[in-house]
């Protein structure tokens, strides 16, 4: 009986060990499979956005499908110098993925700019293709700390300079404090007259709301032409030009 019990125990140990190894193997394979998907879609996103930034529409078109391919064929892309590009896969399956990318670039005027893109990809005939991409104002995620006093002073200086340039009607100088969709909206809405949209501001106060990596949100309370104003402003810290306003 003892020999029989020992044999049963040995078999149980062997079977248990085999099941454990099988589970570990499936887990490792699953992790590797996920890694391969993320690696592939991040690589395609990087190549695609780099081509878009550098004005190479034909090269960008090679990695697209659907309406994006036709949109690129019908337009002439402005050229800029790529400084830094990061990607993060936020959702994916076997045949579809979504990637968020932050692109820093140097424009033809020598100023740094930043773009936030949500890129959708689909797997077609074994190849990942970009099927859609949207330009966002910013990306904010998760619970985090607020900005330090030094960082708050830095963004307050940027916002104060922006307001002063508006008062002095220095449109080009004001644009230097902007990036992303905030810069595009400002350029699109530039006044056709030489009259400043505001005459004065005072009592500028800043309160940090959220800070992570190179992005921060802050509340500004101040007076414009003696009228109380309260706004939430988002900033991004570029590599060469420091903090820039990305949304007001």
Secondary structure, 3 states (H helix, E strand, C coil): CHHHHHHHHHHHHHHHHHHHHHHHHHHHHHHHHHHHHHHHHHHHHHHHHHHHHCCCHHHHHCCECCHHHHHHHCCCCCCCEEEEEEEEEEEECCCEEEEEEEEEEECCCCCEEEEEEEEEEEEECCEEEEEEEEEECCCCCCCCCCCCHHHHHHHHHHHHHHHHHHHCCCHHHHHCCECHHHHHHHHHCCCCCCCCCCCCEEEEEEEEEEEECCEEEEEEEEEECCEEEEEEEEEEEECCCEEEEEEC
